[in-house]
Amino acid sequence: MNPTEIMKQLSGMQTRMAELQEELAAQEINGESGGGLVRVVVNGKFEAKRVIIDPSLAGEDLTVIGDLVASAFNAAAHQVQSQQMEQLGGAMKLGDLPDFLSR
């Protein structure tokens, strides 16, 4: 493969990576804790969009509620990371580029 072909392939891969990052940023991912009593919705940039707390927790200690919110956020963040690794990992495959570039 000549250098021009390699550069074209790398450029296409960069473009696809940018597109995937935009798609991931637009996604909304749910995380929950307490058996679904607390849900947090985040986007692909790890920004919290919504926090939903079941009304049955209204009388609970605020520390408990805070812990549940943090746990739900962490669950959502792990899902975002997993999706990013899966989607971006597929885009990072270098296909038929020479061995020295795929190491």
C-alpha positions in Angstrom: 0.0 0.0 0.0 1.4 3.4 -1.0 1.7 6.3 1.5 -1.1 8.2 -0.3 -3.5 5.3 0.3 -2.5 5.1 3.9 -3.1 8.8 4.4 -6.5 8.5 2.8 -7.4 5.6 5.0 -6.2 7.5 8.2 -8.1 10.6 7.2 -11.3 8.6 6.7 -10.8 6.9 10.1 -10.4 10.4 11.7 -13.6 11.6 10.1 -15.5 8.4 11.2 -14.1 8.9 14.8 -15.4 12.5 14.9 -18.8 11.3 13.7 -18.9 8.6 16.3 -18.0 11.0 19.1 -20.8 13.3 18.0 -23.3 10.3 18.0 -22.1 9.2 21.4 -22.5 12.7 22.8 -26.1 12.8 21.7 -27.1 9.5 23.3 -28.9 9.4 26.6 -27.9 6.5 28.9 -29.8 5.5 32.1 -28.2 4.4 35.3 -30.2 3.2 38.3 -29.7 2.2 41.9 -31.8 1.1 44.8 -33.7 -1.3 42.6 -34.8 1.5 40.3 -35.7 3.9 43.0 -33.2 6.4 41.7 -32.4 6.9 38.0 -29.9 9.2 36.4 -29.9 10.0 32.7 -26.5 11.1 31.3 -25.4 11.9 27.8 -22.3 10.6 26.0 -20.2 13.5 27.5 -21.0 12.2 31.0 -23.3 15.2 31.7 -26.3 14.5 33.9 -29.5 15.3 32.1 -32.1 14.1 34.6 -32.3 12.7 38.0 -35.5 10.8 38.9 -36.1 9.9 42.5 -39.0 7.7 43.5 -41.4 9.5 45.8 -41.2 6.7 48.3 -37.8 8.0 49.2 -39.2 11.3 50.4 -38.8 10.4 54.1 -35.3 8.9 53.7 -32.1 10.3 55.2 -30.6 12.7 52.6 -27.3 10.8 52.9 -29.0 7.7 51.7 -30.6 9.5 48.8 -27.2 11.1 47.9 -25.5 7.7 47.9 -28.2 6.3 45.6 -27.9 9.2 43.2 -24.1 8.8 43.1 -24.4 5.1 42.6 -26.9 5.6 39.7 -24.7 8.2 38.1 -21.7 5.8 38.3 -23.8 3.0 36.7 -24.7 5.3 33.9 -21.1 6.5 33.5 -19.9 2.8 33.2 -22.5 2.2 30.5 -21.3 5.3 28.6 -17.7 4.0 28.8 -18.7 0.6 27.7 -20.6 2.0 24.7 -17.7 4.3 23.8 -15.2 1.4 23.9 -17.4 -0.8 21.8 -18.2 1.8 19.1 -14.9 3.6 19.0 -13.0 0.3 19.2 -14.6 -0.9 16.0 -13.7 2.4 14.3 -10.1 2.1 15.3 -9.5 -1.1 13.4 -6.9 -0.3 10.8 -8.1 -2.9 8.3 -5.5 -3.5 5.7 -2.9 -0.9 6.8 0.6 -2.2 6.9 1.7 -4.0 10.1 3.9 -1.3 11.3 1.0 1.1 11.5 -1.3 -1.2 13.3 1.0 -1.8 16.3 
